[in-house]
Amino acid sequence: MNISELSAFTEKGILEATASVSQTPQRQTHISLNGRGVPVNILQQWGWPELPLTGDGNIQLTASGDIQANVPLKPTVSGQLHAVNAAKQQVTQTMNTGVVSSSEVTSTEPVQ
């Protein structure tokens, strides 16, 4: 099953997503979510850990996992979240087996 276009306006900005779920018993699931002009911590309300950034910006999330009956989801989930705020600070967080690790906040501004 494929979801090719899904979008939602937030209080600020827009979220757009695509997803697919395989027809195998493992129900391999992939999701891609892009946010433009959204609060960079918008995913926190859905269970993603708080980012070390503040304000509005752009986010990109890709994740995959298996949605099987009677099997925990968390150990199967892997993904990556990249966020850039209006101050041009950016961070990338990686999820492996449901556990998030974070990189340092960096700036996309050119060094003067």
N, C-alpha and C positions, 0 to 999 in steps of 0.2 A: 504494500500500500504506500502511495506517495502523497504527500501534501506539498504541492508546488508553490502555493502562494498563501501566506498567512500574514496579516499585518494588523497592528493595533496602535492607536494613538494613546500616548500616556499623558499625564499632566503636562509634561514637556517632551517634545520629540515624538519619534515613531519607532516601533519595533517591527521587524520583518523576519519571518522564519520560513524555513523549509524543513521537511522531515520525511523519513522513510522507515517503514517497519517491514521486515522480511516475513515471508510466509512459512519459514522453517520453525521447528519446535523451539529454538532458542529465541525467536522473535528479535533478531538483531535490529537495533534501532539506531538511527543517525539523526541528529538535529543540528541545524545551523541557524543561529540567531544573530541578527545585526540590529543595533540601535543607533540612531542618529539624533543628537541633541537631547539625549535622555540623561537623567541623574546616573552617574557612573556606578552607583551602588544599587541600582534598581533590582538586580538579581538577588540581593540580600533577602528581600521579602519572600523569595522562592527557595531559600535555603543555602544559597552560595555565600561563603564567608565574606565579611566586609573587606572591601578593597582599601589599600592605603592611599587612596585618592579621594578628593572631594569635588563637588560641583557637577556641572553637566558636561557631557562629551559624547564620544562615540565608543561603542563596545562591539566586539565580535566574539561569539561563543560557538565552538564546535564541540560536539560530544557524541559519544556512542556507548551503547551498552546492550545487555540482553534482558528482555522482559519476559521471564519464564514463570510459569505457575509454580508456587511453593518454593521458589529459589530467591535468595536475597538479591536485590538489584545492585546495591552499592559496590560490591566487589567486582562487578563487571563493567563499571563506568569509567571511561577515560575521556579526557577532553582538554580544551585550552580556552582560556578567556583572555582577551587583549582589550585594554581600555586606555583611552587618551582623553584627558579633560581639556577644558578651554584654556588652561594655562600651559598646555602642551607637555604636561607630565604624562608619562605612560607607565603601564605595568602589565606584565603577562603572568597569569597564574596557570599552572598545569595540574590536571587531576589524573591520578593513576590509581586504579582499584578503589575509587571513591574518595581518595584523600587528596586534598588540595595543597600544593606547595606554591610559594610566591617568589617572584623575582624582585629585585630592587626597583624602586621608582626611578625612572630616568627622564630626561628632558629631550624633546624633539627639537628644541630651539638650537640653532647653530651657535657654536662656541665663538665668542668675540675675542 
